[in-house]
Structure formats: C-alpha cells, structure tokens
Amino acid sequence: MTAGRGTGTAGRWALAESAGGRVLVCPLDARGRAAGPVSTEESAAAALRSRPEVSRWVWRSTAACYPRLLEGGGRVERCYDVEAAEALLLGHEGRSGQPRSLPAAWARLRGLPVPPDPPAVSRDADPEPSLFEAGPVPLPDGVEPLTALLEVYAAQLERTAAAEHQERMRLLLAGESAGTLVAAEMGRAGVPWRADVHRALLAELLGERYGGGGLPRRLAELEEEVSQAFGAGVRVRPDLPSDVLRAFARDGVKLSSTRAWELRGVDHPAVDPLLRYKKLYRLYTAHGWSWLRSWVRDGRFRAEYVPGGTVSGRWTTNGGGALQIPKVVRRAVVADPGWRLVVADAEQMEPRVLAAVSRDPGLMALAGSGQDLYTALSERAFSGDRAQAKLALLGAVYGQTSGDGLRNLAALRRRFPHAVAYVDDAARAGEQGRLVRTHLGRTCPPVDSDTAAGGAEADPAWEDGAGAGSGTSTSAARARGRFTRNFVVQGSAADWAVLMLAALRGRLAGMMAELVFFQHDEVIVHCPAEETERVREAIRAAGDRAGRAAFGETPVRFPFSTSVVECYADAK
C-alpha cells in the first residue's frame, strides 16, 4: 500500500488523529487551507488506502504517525512534518530552542502560554516504551487537532514565503520531512545483525563472564595489571578517572585527564594496560552483552534515528549508538543469505560542499575534475603531499591557526579566495553574534538562544564555549566564530545529505532493496545480490541530483566510494 502520485496542491491532504482515535483528513489548497470537506476514517492506514492519488500528507509528526502505517504495510511517498518544519522556521527567525510541538506552535499563533516540549528520553536503558513515558504534548481541551494543524500549517507557509530565500527554504523543509520518512523506514527495516557472531567476538575479545555481574575475564586481568604497575598492594579502578589520576600523582606524574592522547605521552608501566583496558571497557559498556540483549531482535538492530538532531543538521539516535558502531563490532553486521550490503561513503563531502556554496572557480574545478579532491589539491599547491593538502583544506573549514595552519590558510587564500572568504565571513558573523545560515537556510542559533546555551550537546564546538550565553567575552566570541565557520559547511553538507537520502529513497522504490543505515557521509543499502548494480547506480544518481537541487548547476560532483560486501567489516 503506497500513497500514489498526484499533481500540484490537489494531491496534498492533511491528516490528524482525533482524541477518540479516529483520523480526520481533508484536501488542502495552495495556501494550506481546507479545500474540501473533512472526512473521518477509522485509522491512518484506512485514509491512505482510500486515497492512493495523494502525493503529500501533511501531519503533526512523522515519528508519531508513520511507524503505525509501516507496521500495517503502508508507505507514504511524501509528507510535510509540521513539527520538523517548526524547528527550522524558528531557527530561521532567530528563535532557536523554542518548543516545536504542534500545540506550542498553535499557542504562539494565538498568543497563549506555550507548553514546553517533553524531555528527550534515551532508550539505552530500556529500548521498549514505558507505560509512564511522556507522550506527545496535548492540545488544550476543545481544540480539534485538525483545526490546529491547518492553522499552523497555513502560518508556516506564510513564514516560509517571508524567508530570506524562500525557494531554498521550501526545499530544506521538504528535504527535512523526507528525512523523517527515511528515519522511520530505517528504524522499521533495521540493520541485519548476527547475534551469534557478536557473542563470539565478545567472548574472543573480553573473555568469559563471571557470575554476580563482575567484569569479564580480560578486563579483570587488565585491572590487575594496572594496579600492579603502581606497586604492590595498590588497588586502582581503571574505569574511575579520579582513581587513575591519584595513582599517577602518587608516582609523581601529574595529568589533567585520562584521555588516551595524554596518557600516550607518559612513560609509566601502567599506561599500556590502561589504554588496552579503556578500549575493551568501551566495547563492554557500549556494545557488550547488555547492549546486544536490549537492541538486537529477530536478526535486526533497530535504532531510533533523530533527523536534524544537532544544530548543524546532522542526525543523532535516541540510544543504541547506531552512529558509533566500532570497526570490530561491524563483523556482526552480515547480510541475509543471497543478499548483500552496498556500503557507500561520500568522498571529501565537506570540501566539495565548500566549493559549491562559495562558488570559488578554482575549487569548483578541482571538485569537478573526477580526481580525488585532496590529491588534485596537493598537485597544485602542496608539492604532491596529499596529507598536507587534506590538513590544509579541513583546517580552513575548522579554523586551524596552530602549527602550519596559518601558512596553509594563506596558500589556500591565494588559490581559492572565494572559498576562504566564505568561511571567513561566516566566522566574522558568528563572532559578532549575528545569525548564520547554511546555503538552504538552516540557521545557527544566536548566542542568547536556549539552544546555544545548552541544547546543542551533540555539537562539540558548543561544548568548548561557542554556545556561551553571554557572548560578551572575546574567547566566547572567537569560539562561536570557529563554530559558525564550520557550521556553514557542515550544515550545508547535512542539507545535501538529506536531499540525497530523499532522492535515493525514491530510486529504490520498486526494488526489494532497503536503506538500513545512514550517518552524515555514509549509507548502507541491504539488497538481493542481483540488485547491487542498480543500487550502486541509484546512489550515484542520488548524489548528483542532490548536488544540483541544493546548490544549482555547478561543476562540483559528489562521488561515492562504494563497496558490495556480505559483512560490513569488509567494506573499504
């Protein structure tokens, strides 16, 4: 059951669930208002079945509406997620961090007290929904969900028309909504996962488990090695940084942290077993037996993806660590018999995005040359040293000024003045506390917004001070400038990625292939062996289409390195 194609606004309908569990639907006109009578259906699935001509469904939230449709075998071609759109529009208007729910948006329209969004609940402790978990924010008594939906949607169309670049903003909203469909479908499909392989590698690396909840054998042995390295009779808990720091201090070694890079600079017999312990302990806690028991069901790891979960638009997950699968654990990601994993990485994505958004002629020429971008750059500016060329270009994006950073930046500024000026301008605007946007209109929060003060925990630059609420100190201003310098590139890359996903989803329609995994520059498609070449071509075409849609006609190309494997660990 798939909602079919329609043309123009005649194919756009609103869908809202009433308090009694019934579903209300109506057609919409170009202004987002009801264009016909309201109909009542027993379920969203029934609404879809009886209206195959609808090309786009407008609803409160894909995360709230779509999973039940997928459970019943339904599939929506396009949607408009009002709550995802509200978050983007609020950001564009300089109001990042304000509540994004439908009731909140409706209350703002009416000048009423705005209800807060429910707190995010991590699924790490228990992936199954709790009876006491907070549900969606309710509307006030007497307010019909469809009425509120139509009012908010019509107002959003007006706000979009008032955006700085309204066509780009419309594209961003459409892409973000398409991303919510992809996220729900990937959560439904799941990554193919061999629990037996996972258990075997845990036994191989961690050793057998002891009763009573103690550490597995290998960790217990390493804990003993660490303790012995500090002297007879000394007991050190390697998993407690305070314990480790005190132990080193007693031996005359002063450390500010137990980070691996700092430990490697210390000459002490405890360092080697401690580093090995830290690596295995991370595996044990993040992807050990408890994780396997909680997250893998019926041969699938089903994560809950959060599109646009960070300020820059990159996705996150609600527990499960899907975006941080260690290489060793990838051995458990195995295609079904007769199927394959098509693993595709976007090559040098962010530098290519910089070329496209800055319209720098020289950098666009390199990004469209068909060569590896860093190799092409090294041959023209860095005496063939690819590593130095990569460091220089990424340093320009991230604002590196230490070491050779300034010298490399000067070399890039001579050859690619428009590209360097683009990120320089973004950094300057950030330092001054101004709104900074991606090419399509995703907006970095102002320094005094709720998001800047604490809602961007997944973006490390904010944690380093870029999100300081006052914005008055020189160090805070510079930190925000470094963040916005990166934001215009990383955020535009996230915009490109969500358009790529939308295009790829469309091209996979009609195949048995399933999109099962995505992180910012990588996708995995699980498909029958005979479909692998079609999937390869679909990925290539989706990248090209997204580049044209996001940035217009430019010489820049967005190639993928693609591997067809049975096991994820074998992908290059």
PASETOR-290321 format. One record per residue (C-alpha): x, y, z; residue in one letter; residue number from 1. Coordinates in pm, whole numbers, plus 50000, padded with zeros to 5 digits. Layout:
BEGIN
     x     y     z rest  nr
     X     Y     Z    a NUM
...
! end
This chain:
BEGIN
     x     y     z rest  nr
 50000 50000 50000    m   1
 50167 50318 49879    t   2
 50019 50665 49852    a   3
 50046 50737 49482    g   4
 50143 51038 49278    r   5
 49933 51346 49243    g   6
 49989 51680 49078    t   7
 50004 52023 49237    g   8
 49817 52102 49554    t   9
 49528 51872 49453    a  10
 49747 51587 49576    g  11
 49809 51740 49920    r  12
 49598 51635 50217    w  13
 49607 51697 50591    a  14
 49579 51412 50842    l  15
 49521 51444 51215    a  16
 49430 51194 51484    e  17
 49133 51292 51699    s  18
 49109 51228 52072    a  19
 48890 50922 52018    g  20
 49143 50750 51796    g  21
 48968 50837 51471    r  22
 49157 51009 51191    v  23
 49039 51331 51027    l  24
 49153 51417 50673    v  25
 49084 51689 50421    c  26
 49230 51820 50093    p  27
 49435 52140 50100    l  28
 49464 52441 49873    d  29
 49780 52631 49780    a  30
 49761 52839 50099    r  31
 49741 52533 50324    g  32
 49370 52574 50399    r  33
 49093 52318 50370    a  34
 48985 52280 50006    a  35
 48704 52035 50067    g  36
 48501 51856 50330    p  37
 48658 51687 50631    v  38
 48632 51309 50627    s  39
 48661 51069 50918    t  40
 48848 50739 50888    e  41
 48896 50461 51139    e  42
 49275 50478 51101    s  43
 49556 50645 50912    a  44
 49603 50324 50715    a  45
 49240 50340 50600    a  46
 49289 50703 50495    a  47
 49587 50606 50280    l  48
 49415 50305 50125    r  49
 49117 50510 50011    s  50
 49328 50793 49868    r  51
 49611 50648 49659    p  52
 49626 50967 49450    e  53
 49755 51179 49741    v  54
 50115 51282 49676    s  55
 50190 51454 50007    r  56
 50041 51409 50354    w  57
 50062 51697 50598    v  58
 50070 51577 50957    w  59
 50188 51672 51302    r  60
 50493 51448 51322    s  61
 50627 51160 51116    t  62
 50767 50997 51428    a  63
 50416 50994 51578    a  64
 50217 50898 51267    c  65
 50431 50691 51032    y  66
 50552 50390 51234    p  67
 50196 50257 51271    r  68
 50144 50291 50897    l  69
 50463 50098 50831    l  70
 50351 49825 51071    e  71
 50040 49783 50856    g  72
 50236 49768 50530    g  73
 50172 50129 50431    g  74
 50420 50363 50266    r  75
 50392 50737 50209    v  76
 50557 50890 49906    e  77
 50595 51238 50054    r  78
 50497 51416 50371    c  79
 50520 51753 50542    y  80
 50622 51718 50906    d  81
 50482 52025 51083    v  82
 50698 51985 51393    e  83
 51021 51938 51195    a  84
 50930 52245 50988    a  85
 50855 52446 51303    e  86
 51205 52380 51438    a  87
 51367 52501 51115    l  88
 51145 52807 51086    l  89
 51201 52905 51447    l  90
 51574 52883 51388    g  91
 51550 53093 51072    h  92
 51361 53358 51268    e  93
 51626 53369 51541    g  94
 51413 53177 51792    r  95
 51608 52850 51812    s  96
 51534 52634 52111    g  97
 51171 52738 52150    q  98
 50920 52448 52170    p  99
 50847 52294 51832    r 100
 50539 52080 51901    s 101
 50209 52141 51726    l 102
 50043 52264 52050    p 103
 50335 52502 52106    a 104
 50316 52639 51752    a 105
 49938 52681 51782    w 106
 49971 52857 52118    a 107
 50224 53103 51971    r 108
 49978 53185 51692    l 109
 49706 53256 51947    r 110
 49927 53447 52189    g 111
 49872 53185 52460    l 112
 50121 53033 52707    p 113
 50348 52799 52512    v 114
 50380 52445 52652    p 115
 50734 52305 52671    p 116
 50839 52010 52461    d 117
 50863 51682 52651    p 118
 51219 51590 52750    p 119
 51404 51350 52524    a 120
 51416 51003 52678    v 121
 51716 50786 52594    s 122
 51631 50429 52501    r 123
 51970 50299 52614    d 124
 51843 50174 52947    a 125
 51527 50017 52804    d 126
 51452 50024 52430    p 127
 51090 49925 52498    e 128
 50843 50212 52559    p 129
 50750 50267 52921    s 130
 50394 50286 53049    l 131
 50492 50606 53228    f 132
 50680 50768 52941    e 133
 50568 51120 52849    a 134
 50357 51119 52534    g 135
 50308 51398 52279    p 136
 50220 51740 52414    v 137
 49837 51762 52419    p 138
 49631 52042 52273    l 139
 49404 52240 52506    p 140
 49061 52093 52573    d 141
 48817 52169 52297    g 142
 49076 52233 52026    v 143
 49037 51994 51733    e 144
 49372 51850 51619    p 145
 49287 51905 51252    l 146
 49192 52269 51316    t 147
 49520 52334 51495    a 148
 49715 52150 51224    l 149
 49560 52356 50944    l 150
 49615 52686 51125    e 151
 49980 52610 51200    v 152
 50049 52473 50850    y 153
 49897 52777 50678    a 154
 50101 53007 50901    a 155
 50417 52810 50825    q 156
 50361 52854 50451    l 157
 50338 53230 50508    e 158
 50654 53230 50721    r 159
 50837 53028 50456    t 160
 50737 53282 50191    a 161
 50889 53554 50411    a 162
 51223 53372 50443    a 163
 51541 53529 50310    e 164
 51547 53280 50019    h 165
 51201 53128 50014    q 166
 51263 52867 49742    e 167
 51569 52736 49921    r 168
 51375 52726 50247    m 169
 51093 52530 50082    r 170
 51349 52280 49956    l 171
 51503 52249 50304    l 172
 51162 52188 50464    l 173
 51076 51926 50201    a 174
 51412 51756 50247    g 175
 51385 51751 50625    e 176
 51038 51597 50604    s 177
 51164 51337 50357    a 178
 51441 51260 50605    g 179
 51183 51185 50873    t 180
 51027 50924 50642    l 181
 51369 50768 50578    v 182
 51443 50762 50951    a 183
 51118 50581 51032    a 184
 51166 50332 50748    e 185
 51525 50256 50850    m 186
 51409 50204 51208    g 187
 51148 49961 51081    r 188
 51385 49771 50848    a 189
 51679 49753 51088    g 190
 52044 49673 51023    v 191
 52096 49297 50965    p 192
 52278 49173 51274    w 193
 52417 48830 51361    r 194
 52380 48796 51738    a 195
 52585 48474 51734    d 196
 52877 48648 51564    v 197
 52851 48936 51810    h 198
 52859 48700 52109    r 199
 53157 48517 51964    a 200
 53362 48835 51917    l 201
 53276 48948 52272    l 202
 53399 48614 52404    a 203
 53712 48644 52190    e 204
 53799 48997 52300    l 205
 53663 49014 52655    l 206
 53681 48653 52767    g 207
 53422 48463 52965    e 208
 53188 48636 53205    r 209
 53184 48567 53577    y 210
 52872 48535 53785    g 211
 52742 48815 54002    g 212
 52775 49091 53746    g 213
 53154 49123 53767    g 214
 53384 49225 53486    l 215
 53462 48970 53213    p 216
 53791 48787 53246    r 217
 54009 49002 53019    r 218
 53903 49328 53184    l 219
 53961 49180 53528    a 220
 54312 49074 53421    e 221
 54390 49420 53283    l 222
 54261 49584 53601    e 223
 54504 49370 53796    e 224
 54791 49465 53559    e 225
 54715 49834 53603    v 226
 54708 49802 53982    s 227
 55035 49607 53993    q 228
 55204 49871 53777    a 229
 55151 50119 54060    f 230
 55311 49895 54321    g 231
 55235 49603 54549    a 232
 54914 49636 54748    g 233
 54779 49925 54539    v 234
 54426 49884 54403    r 235
 54322 50106 54114    v 236
 53988 50111 53937    r 237
 54080 50189 53572    p 238
 53719 50287 53497    d 239
 53734 50567 53757    l 240
 53939 50865 53629    p 241
 53982 51002 53981    s 242
 54139 50673 54092    d 243
 54378 50674 53797    v 244
 54479 51040 53841    l 245
 54551 50986 54211    r 246
 54759 50680 54137    a 247
 54972 50865 53881    f 248
 55006 51162 54116    a 249
 55144 50934 54387    r 250
 55411 50829 54138    d 251
 55496 51191 54059    g 252
 55307 51208 53728    v 253
 55065 51500 53704    k 254
 54784 51457 53449    l 255
 54487 51677 53371    s 256
 54277 51388 53239    s 257
 54286 51020 53149    t 258
 54235 51083 52777    r 259
 54432 50844 52558    a 260
 54636 51116 52385    w 261
 54758 51249 52721    e 262
 54839 50903 52856    l 263
 55048 50819 52549    r 264
 55286 51099 52642    g 265
 55363 50941 52980    v 266
 55645 50697 53047    d 267
 55493 50464 53305    h 268
 55430 50084 53310    p 269
 55060 50139 53378    a 270
 54998 50321 53050    v 271
 54991 50023 52815    d 272
 54748 49804 53013    p 273
 54539 50112 53094    l 274
 54499 50202 52725    l 275
 54406 49843 52642    r 276
 54157 49843 52931    y 277
 53994 50166 52813    k 278
 53944 50027 52462    k 279
 53791 49700 52579    l 280
 53586 49867 52852    y 281
 53428 50091 52589    r 282
 53331 49783 52391    l 283
 53195 49615 52703    y 284
 52978 49908 52809    t 285
 52868 50041 52468    a 286
 52824 49721 52263    h 287
 52856 49436 52510    g 288
 52616 49161 52611    w 289
 52370 49402 52769    s 290
 52352 49612 52451    w 291
 52304 49301 52239    l 292
 52021 49179 52461    r 293
 51849 49519 52455    s 294
 51885 49626 52094    w 295
 51900 49323 51862    v 296
 51573 49144 51791    r 297
 51496 48889 51521    d 298
 51830 48942 51349    g 299
 51799 49321 51326    r 300
 51938 49620 51512    f 301
 51663 49880 51502    r 302
 51779 50227 51603    a 303
 51559 50530 51658    e 304
 51708 50794 51430    y 305
 51660 51164 51505    v 306
 51689 51369 51182    p 307
 51846 51709 51238    g 308
 51932 51610 51593    g 309
 52222 51855 51613    t 310
 52245 52228 51546    v 311
 52425 52163 51219    s 312
 52154 51929 51095    g 313
 52348 51607 51139    r 314
 52142 51315 51260    w 315
 52161 51155 51602    t 316
 51998 50848 51751    t 317
 51788 50807 52060    n 318
 52007 50549 52231    g 319
 52169 50242 52082    g 320
 52479 50412 51943    g 321
 52394 50337 51580    a 322
 52617 50618 51457    l 323
 52917 50491 51654    q 324
 52947 50124 51557    i 325
 53313 50030 51623    p 326
 53501 49859 51342    k 327
 53542 49538 51541    v 328
 53166 49516 51605    v 329
 53093 49557 51234    r 330
 53185 49191 51198    r 331
 52836 49118 51331    a 332
 52664 49319 51054    v 333
 52609 49045 50797    v 334
 52372 49044 50501    a 335
 52097 48785 50480    d 336
 52170 48476 50266    p 337
 52160 48574 49899    g 338
 52169 48943 49989    w 339
 52448 49198 50002    r 340
 52534 49523 50179    l 341
 52607 49814 49948    v 342
 52818 50049 50161    v 343
 52873 50394 50012    a 344
 53085 50678 50153    d 345
 53061 51029 50009    a 346
 53415 51128 49911    e 347
 53552 51452 50058    q 348
 53195 51570 50112    m 349
 53254 51888 50312    e 350
 53530 52037 50090    p 351
 53308 51970 49787    r 352
 53022 52144 49962    v 353
 53251 52441 50032    l 354
 53333 52460 49662    a 355
 52964 52459 49571    a 356
 52841 52713 49827    v 357
 53133 52955 49782    s 358
 53127 52935 49402    r 359
 53505 52953 49404    d 360
 53608 52884 49040    p 361
 53935 52713 49126    g 362
 53794 52487 49398    l 363
 53488 52403 49187    m 364
 53719 52299 48905    a 365
 53907 52064 49137    l 366
 53582 51926 49281    a 367
 53456 51852 48931    g 368
 53777 51711 48789    s 369
 53697 51347 48861    g 370
 54012 51319 49074    q 371
 54037 51262 49445    d 372
 53995 51619 49569    l 373
 54289 51613 49812    y 374
 54518 51457 49552    t 375
 54421 51720 49296    a 376
 54481 51996 49550    l 377
 54817 51853 49655    s 378
 54940 51851 49294    e 379
 54860 52219 49254    r 380
 54955 52368 49589    a 381
 55134 52125 49820    f 382
 55404 51954 49612    s 383
 55203 51634 49582    g 384
 55165 51589 49960    d 385
 54804 51466 49987    r 386
 54809 51453 50368    a 387
 54919 51815 50390    q 388
 54657 51922 50134    a 389
 54382 51748 50333    k 390
 54500 51904 50658    l 391
 54513 52248 50498    a 392
 54164 52233 50345    l 393
 53999 52094 50654    l 394
 54195 52344 50863    g 395
 54041 52626 50659    a 396
 53695 52491 50735    v 397
 53762 52434 51105    y 398
 53967 52748 51161    g 399
 54301 52589 51247    q 400
 54560 52851 51337    t 401
 54818 52643 51524    s 402
 55118 52471 51369    g 403
 55119 52516 50992    d 404
 54756 52629 50995    g 405
 54818 52996 50919    l 406
 55071 52922 50646    r 407
 54838 52669 50483    n 408
 54548 52910 50508    l 409
 54749 53179 50333    a 410
 54830 52937 50050    a 411
 54464 52845 50014    l 412
 54357 53210 50023    r 413
 54583 53286 49726    r 414
 54449 52998 49518    r 415
 54087 52986 49637    f 416
 54000 53338 49759    p 417
 53622 53297 49733    h 418
 53620 52973 49934    a 419
 53833 53114 50216    v 420
 53637 53439 50218    a 421
 53313 53241 50252    y 422
 53418 53072 50577    v 423
 53595 53388 50697    d 424
 53268 53581 50658    d 425
 53078 53313 50849    a 426
 53332 53325 51133    a 427
 53313 53704 51148    r 428
 52931 53696 51160    a 429
 52944 53438 51436    g 430
 53188 53643 51641    e 431
 52954 53941 51609    q 432
 52659 53736 51733    g 433
 52467 53750 51406    r 434
 52252 53473 51263    l 435
 52449 53246 51032    v 436
 52274 53024 50778    r 437
 52356 52733 50553    t 438
 52301 52773 50180    h 439
 51943 52645 50210    l 440
 51861 52837 50527    g 441
 51931 52614 50827    r 442
 52030 52864 51094    t 443
 52291 52858 51367    c 444
 52136 52979 51694    p 445
 52215 53329 51818    p 446
 52436 53347 52123    v 447
 52150 53417 52362    d 448
 51915 53139 52245    s 449
 51816 52839 52455    d 450
 51982 52608 52203    t 451
 52309 52798 52218    a 452
 52304 52785 52594    a 453
 52262 52414 52620    g 454
 52059 52245 52352    g 455
 52338 52156 52114    a 456
 52509 51894 52319    e 457
 52590 51681 52016    a 458
 52798 51959 51856    d 459
 53137 51962 52032    p 460
 53217 52321 51933    a 461
 52938 52447 52156    w 462
 53074 52246 52446    e 463
 53406 52426 52404    d 464
 53243 52760 52470    g 465
 53082 52858 52140    a 466
 52743 52839 52299    g 467
 52819 53060 52594    a 468
 52503 53252 52661    g 469
 52650 53596 52725    s 470
 52850 53632 52405    g 471
 53040 53921 52567    t 472
 53386 53775 52622    s 473
 53644 53769 52347    t 474
 53709 53398 52396    s 475
 53338 53312 52370    a 476
 53303 53524 52055    a 477
 53602 53356 51895    r 478
 53470 53014 51989    a 479
 53136 53092 51828    r 480
 53319 53221 51521    g 481
 53506 52893 51490    r 482
 53177 52710 51517    f 483
 52994 52920 51257    t 484
 53292 52892 51023    r 485
 53242 52517 51028    n 486
 52862 52538 51050    f 487
 52808 52690 50705    v 488
 52995 52396 50551    v 489
 52893 52111 50781    q 490
 52532 52233 50789    g 491
 52516 52268 50410    s 492
 52660 51917 50386    a 493
 52379 51794 50614    a 494
 52127 51968 50388    d 495
 52280 51796 50083    w 496
 52276 51462 50263    a 497
 51906 51475 50347    v 498
 51824 51560 49984    l 499
 52045 51270 49875    m 500
 51851 51038 50107    l 501
 51522 51160 49963    a 502
 51644 51101 49608    a 503
 51786 50759 49695    l 504
 51464 50655 49867    r 505
 51273 50741 49551    g 506
 51512 50550 49327    r 507
 51496 50238 49546    l 508
 51115 50231 49526    a 509
 51007 49923 49335    g 510
 51316 49725 49433    m 511
 51348 49482 49721    m 512
 51646 49688 49842    a 513
 51616 49863 50178    e 514
 51801 50164 50317    l 515
 51913 50039 50656    v 516
 52182 50280 50781    f 517
 52286 50642 50747    f 518
 52536 50870 50912    q 519
 52649 51204 50781    h 520
 52857 51077 50486    d 521
 52774 50707 50466    e 522
 52474 50498 50364    v 523
 52415 50123 50367    i 524
 52159 49954 50147    v 525
 52065 49589 50209    h 526
 51957 49426 49885    c 527
 51941 49099 49692    p 528
 52270 49020 49519    a 529
 52112 49071 49176    e 530
 52015 49430 49263    e 531
 52360 49553 49365    t 532
 52445 49726 49037    e 533
 52111 49903 49027    r 534
 52165 50016 49384    v 535
 52515 50144 49302    r 536
 52370 50350 49019    e 537
 52085 50473 49238    a 538
 52334 50601 49498    i 539
 52546 50775 49234    r 540
 52242 50938 49073    a 541
 52101 51043 49410    a 542
 52424 51223 49499    g 543
 52427 51410 49168    d 544
 52061 51505 49195    r 545
 52103 51631 49549    a 546
 52401 51843 49442    g 547
 52201 52010 49166    r 548
 51895 52058 49386    a 549
 52087 52203 49681    a 550
 52344 52419 49501    f 551
 52223 52464 49143    g 552
 52423 52382 48832    e 553
 52791 52381 48924    t 554
 53092 52178 48805    p 555
 53110 52017 49152    v 556
 53046 51645 49169    r 557
 52962 51439 49479    f 558
 53103 51091 49412    p 559
 53080 50789 49641    f 560
 53328 50513 49709    s 561
 53110 50205 49710    t 562
 53172 49852 49835    s 563
 52948 49550 49785    v 564
 53008 49309 50073    v 565
 52842 49040 50279    e 566
 52991 49175 50603    c 567
 53013 49543 50696    y 568
 53363 49495 50837    a 569
 53487 49410 50486    d 570
 53381 49744 50337    a 571
 53669 49974 50247    k 572
! end
